[in-house]
C-alpha cells in the first residue's frame, strides 16, 4: 500500500473515531441534563416532605 493511501485511510479512521466520540459525548450531555432535572425534582420533593414534617412537629409541640 502506498504512503498517500495509508495516510488517507488513517485520516478517515481518525475522522470516524472523532464522529463516534462526538456522538457519545452528545448522548452523555443529554443524559447529564436529564439527571439534573431529576435531581431538581427529587430535591423539591424532599424539601416539601421536610416542610410538612416540620409543620407536623410544630403542631405536636403546641
Residue pairs with C-beta under 8 A, 6 or more apart in sequence:
none
